[in-house]
Amino acid sequence: MSDLYYAYSDYLKKKYHEKVYKLPISLPVTCPNRKDGGRGCAFCAGQGTGFEAANIGASVTEQLKAARKQIEAKYHAHKFIAYFQNYTNTYLPPADFKAYISEAAGEEDIVEIAVSTRPDCIRDDYLEILKDVSEGFSVRITVELGLQTANYHTLARMGRGHGLAEFIDAIMRIQRFGFEICVHVILNLPGDTLTDSIETAKLLSALNIPVVKIHSLYIPKNSLLCDWYKGGKIAVCSKEEYLDRLVHFIEYLSPDTAVERLFSRIPEKDSAFSNWGVSWWRLRDEFERKMTERESFQGKQFHYLNGSALKGL
């Protein structure tokens, strides 16, 4: 347990009273940014984001059983989250979506379904399907949304295909159904600044987001971002600058929001740039030392909501 930030592992232990592990699933699905031959978001490679996921040729049941076998042998786990990880999992016909989700929910010791998708692919009928599955199989539901940044100018440059309005609309719809939410952010997209990192933390806190998954920018091979990087059209901020942004992000983040990840993890063979050539766990240790040296902690600057300008009156 860390005194510096609210770790996702502690969040799960509080919820399930024991360790719970994610079992990744890849479906034969794409995303709206890749239809009609599109290359997807600038930072997305041909295989999407699921570098840890199993072969999409296998069924949901087969993928879960294979992943469970590995996790059980290593961690002696007894409860699992079926994690629909790759691409946009609600970019499917509703009947197909329900069939895949129900298949996972029916597997032994699955206590939660996590569905990764986009803000502009959240619709009430899909949320109704998740509600039916949740009630029918007695499993919790988490929806993972890729926001990346509160800077809508950067969202446009990265070719996200949505802005802040779609994100906020998706959050409000999901919250009406009572599902939990995890938001993905990247704190050092080209063009973003420290101010954008802080504003992103404030936005998530104001929306009462339960979990955030923080990524450092990696540049996958075969992505548009890789073309820009190799062509000298973009620069990546220094490691020191990223760590400073991360510290500020955590300070402005609500102490009730769990932090699932601090740095990206991608196989070296798949990337043109990742984590300044430093392992993620060394970066984590350096980040925690910096937090300690600055007497920093999650929520240290969390005093900007509830009419903050009225204090003292």
N, C-alpha and C positions, 0 to 999 in steps of 0.2 A: 504493500500500500504506500502511495506517495503522498507526502504532505504538500507537494508542489502543485499537483493537478489531480483532477478526479479521473482516474484511469477506468477505461471500459471494462477491464477485468473485475474491478471492484463493483462497478455498476451491475454486471451480470451476477456476481455472487450475492449482491443485495436482493436481486430479483428472484433468483432461483436457489439460493442458499447452498450452492456448490458450483464448481467450475463447469462452464458450458462452452462448447467449441463449435465453430462454424464448419459446415460441410459444403464446399462449393459445387454448384451445378451450372453447366452451360447448356443453354437451349439453342436449337437451330433458328435463331432470330437475329435480326439486324437492328438498325435504328433509322429514323426518318432522315437523318443527315447523309445516309448512304444509299437512299433510294435513287433510282435513275442514274446510277453510276457515280454518285457523289463520293468524296473521299472521307466524309465524316468531319468531326471537329479537328482543328489544326493539330491537337496534341494526341489524337487517337490513331493507333496503328491498325493494320488490317485485321488483327485478331481481337480488337476491342480492348477491354481493360482486364480481362480475366486471365492473366498470365498464370495464376495458380489453379485455374479450373481444369476439370477433367475433359476428356474427349467428348465433343458434342455428338459423336456417333452413338454413344451409349445412352441407354434409357435413364430417366431420372432415378429409378430404383437402383440400377447398376452403378451409377455414379455415387449415389449415397452410400451404398454398401462398400464400395472400394475405398472411399474417403474415410468412412467410419472405421474400417479395419485398420488403417494406418494410424488414425488418431487414438483409437482405443489401445493399440499396442504401445504407443508412445506415452500417453497421458492417463491411461486408465479412466477415461471419461465415461459418463453414463447418460448425459443429456446433451442434445445437439440442436443446432439451428440449421435448417436447410436454407442455404444461401444461393438464391438465383442471381448470379453475379454478373454475367457477361452481357454487354450491349444493353438494349432497352427491352426489358422483359414484359412490359405491357404493350409493346408494339407487335401484338399478336391478335388474331381473331379471338373474341371473348371466350368462345367454347374451348379453343385450344389452350388458352391461358388457364381456364378453370381446370382442365384435365391435368395439366402439368402440376399445378399447385396442389390439387387434391391428391395426386400420386405421392408427392413428397410428404404431405401432411399425414398420410396413412402409414408411413413407415415408423418402425419402433423407436421410441425414445426421442422423437422429434417434438420439441416443446415450443418451437418458434419457426415461423417462415419469414425470411428477409428477402425482399424483392427490390432489386436495383433497377432504377428507371430514370426518366427525364421529367422535369417539371411540365413540359408541354405534352406529355403522354399520360397524364393523370385525368381520369374521367370517372364520373360517379358509378357507371355500370361495372367498371373494373373493381372499384372499391366495394361495391355490393358483393361481387364474387369473393373477394377476400374476407368480407364479413361472414358470408355463408360458410366458407371453409373454416374460418376461425371458430365459429360456433359449432359446426358439425364435427370437428376433430379435436376441439378443446386445445387449440394452439394459439399462441400470440402472433401478432402480425407487426412487422417493422417494414416501413417503406424507406428505401435509401434513394435520395435524390442528389444528382450532381448539379450543384450550383457553381462552384469553383471560385467565384468572386462576386462581391456586391457591385463592382464597377461594370455597369452595363455597356460602356464603351469597349472594355476589354472583352466582354462576352461577344460583342459583334465582331471584333477583330479575330477572335478565335473560331468564328463560324458556329457558335453554339445553336443559333436558330431560335433562341428565346431570350427574353430579358427578365427584369425583376418582377414585372406584373405576373407573368406565367408562374414564376417560382412562388410568389406570395399566394396566388390563387390555389396552387397545388397544396401548399402547406395548410391553408384554411380548410380545404376539402378533406384532406386526410385527417386533420384534427377533429372534424365533425364526426368522423367514424370512430374516433377513439384509438386509432393506431399510433404506435410509436414511430418516430422519424429519425433517421440519420442523414445528415447532410455532408456531402463531400466538398472540400475546398482545397484550392491550390494557392499558396500564399506568395508565390513569386512568378506569376505569369508575366511575360514580357509586356511592359507598359504599366504594370501595377506598381504602387509605392507602399510605403509603410502605412500611410493614411488609408489605403484601400484594405489592408489587412485588419486594421483597427475597425473600420466601418463594417467589414464582414462579420467580425466578432459581435459587434453591437447589434447588427441585424438579426443574427441567429439568436442572441439573447432576448431581444425584444419579442421574437416569435416563439419563445419557450421551446426551443429545439432540444430534445433529450440527449442526442448523441451527435458528435461531429467527428468526421474522419479527415484528418489534415494530411495533405500531400505536399511534399517538395516537388517542384517541377522535374519530371524526367522527359526526355525527348526520345520517343520510340523511333526505331528505323522504319522506313516506309511511311512516314507521316509527313503532312504538309509542314509541320513545325520543324522537322528534320531538314527539309529542303531550305527553309528560311535560315536555320542555324548554320548549315554548311555553306550557304551563300552569303553569310555575314549580315543578314538582314535583321537579326535579333541578337541580343546578348542576354546571358543568364546572370542574375545577381550573384555576388560572392557568397560563400558559405557564411561569413560573419554577418552579412546583411540579412540573409535568410534567418539565422538564429535570432537576430534582433527583432525581426518581424514576428517570429514565433513567440518570443517572450511577450511582446506587446499584445499579440492576439490572445494569449492565455490570460494575461492580466485583465483584459477587457471582457473576457468571456464569463458568462454567468457561472458561478460555482456549482450550479445544479446540472450543468451540461457535461456529460461524460466525454472523454477524449479517447477515441478508439485508436488513432494512429497519429504520429508526428512527422514521419518521413515516408516517402515512397519506397517500395521494394519492387524491383524489376530485375530479371536476369541480365547480366552484363552483355550477353550475346544479342539481346533484343534492343539495346539502347545505344544512341549516339551520345547521350549525356545522362548521367544519373548521380545525384548526391556528391558531386565534386570528387568522385573517385574514393569516397569514404564509406565504410559500411554503416548501415542505418543504426546499429547499436552503439557504435562509437559516436555518431552524431547525437544520439539520445543522451549519452553520458555527458557530452560537452554541453548540450542544452541544459541539462539538470544542474551542472556546475555553474553555468551562467545564471540560472534562476536563483541558486543559493547565494552566489556572490552578490547579487543585486537585491537580496532579501525580497524576492518576488514570489508570488503565488497566484493561483487561479482566482480571478475575481477581485484582485487588488484595486483595479480601476472600475469596478462594477458599481458605479454610483451616478449613472447618467439617465436612468429611467424614472418614472413616477414624478414628473414635474420637478426635475433636478434644479431648475433655475429658481424655484420657490423656496429653497432651503434658506433658513434664517429669517423668514418673514413671520 
